[in-house]
Amino acid sequence: MASGHARDHRGAMTTKPKINSLRAGSSDFTERKFSKARSIADRLGICQRTIFRWADAGKITRHKINARVVLFDENEIACLLDRARIAPRRQLNGLS
């Protein structure tokens, strides 16, 4: 079964992964969305260079389509941001 590719309303590339390429028990059966650094950076309110720095540091994967197009998995970036969050100071001090 081949992967299907399409674009959503923001121009982000979406793909459905091959079922046989997924590990058993993986929760990655949902559709993956890929976008350019500029699109992601605009939505996050950060510089697009930050996205490339994360890729250079190995924090996220860069998917090079050709010499001029590099896409990033939006779910991977969301996970990176979730891992980077810290608890509010009240929770860190054990206060509720």
C-alpha positions in Angstrom: 0.0 0.0 0.0 1.5 3.3 -1.0 1.5 6.5 1.0 -1.0 9.2 -0.1 0.1 12.8 -0.2 -2.1 15.9 -0.2 -2.1 19.5 1.0 -4.3 21.0 3.7 -5.9 24.5 3.8 -2.6 26.0 5.1 -0.5 24.5 2.3 1.1 21.9 4.7 1.9 18.6 3.2 0.0 15.7 4.7 0.7 12.0 4.3 -0.7 8.8 5.6 2.2 6.4 6.6 2.3 2.9 5.3 0.6 0.5 7.7 3.4 -2.2 7.3 6.1 0.4 8.1 4.6 1.2 11.5 5.8 -0.7 14.6 3.3 -2.8 16.4 1.6 -0.8 19.1 2.6 2.5 17.6 0.2 5.4 18.0 1.5 6.9 14.7 -1.6 5.7 12.8 -2.8 9.3 12.5 -2.1 11.6 9.6 1.3 13.4 9.7 1.6 17.0 8.6 4.7 18.5 7.2 5.3 22.3 6.7 8.1 24.6 5.8 10.0 26.4 8.5 8.5 29.8 7.7 4.9 28.5 8.1 5.7 26.9 11.4 7.7 29.9 12.7 4.9 32.3 11.8 2.3 30.3 13.7 4.6 30.0 16.7 5.8 33.6 16.7 9.5 32.7 16.4 12.2 33.1 13.8 12.4 30.5 11.1 16.1 30.2 11.8 15.2 28.7 15.2 13.5 25.8 13.5 16.7 25.1 11.5 18.8 25.5 14.7 16.6 22.8 16.4 17.3 20.5 13.4 21.0 21.3 13.5 21.1 20.4 17.2 19.3 17.1 16.4 16.1 18.0 18.3 13.9 17.6 15.3 14.3 15.9 11.9 14.6 17.8 8.7 13.0 16.2 5.6 14.9 17.5 2.6 12.6 17.2 -0.5 15.0 18.8 -2.9 17.8 21.4 -3.0 15.3 24.2 -2.1 12.6 22.6 -0.1 12.9 21.4 3.5 9.9 20.2 5.5 9.4 19.6 9.2 6.9 17.3 10.9 4.5 19.4 12.9 3.8 16.7 15.4 7.6 16.4 16.1 7.8 20.1 16.8 4.7 20.0 19.1 6.4 17.2 21.1 9.6 19.2 21.3 7.7 22.2 22.7 5.8 20.0 25.1 9.0 18.5 26.5 10.6 22.0 26.8 7.8 23.3 29.0 8.5 23.7 32.7 6.1 23.6 35.6 5.0 26.9 37.0 7.0 28.0 40.0 4.2 27.1 42.5 4.3 23.5 41.3 8.1 23.4 41.5 8.1 24.5 45.1 5.4 21.9 46.0 2.8 24.6 46.6 -0.7 24.2 45.2 
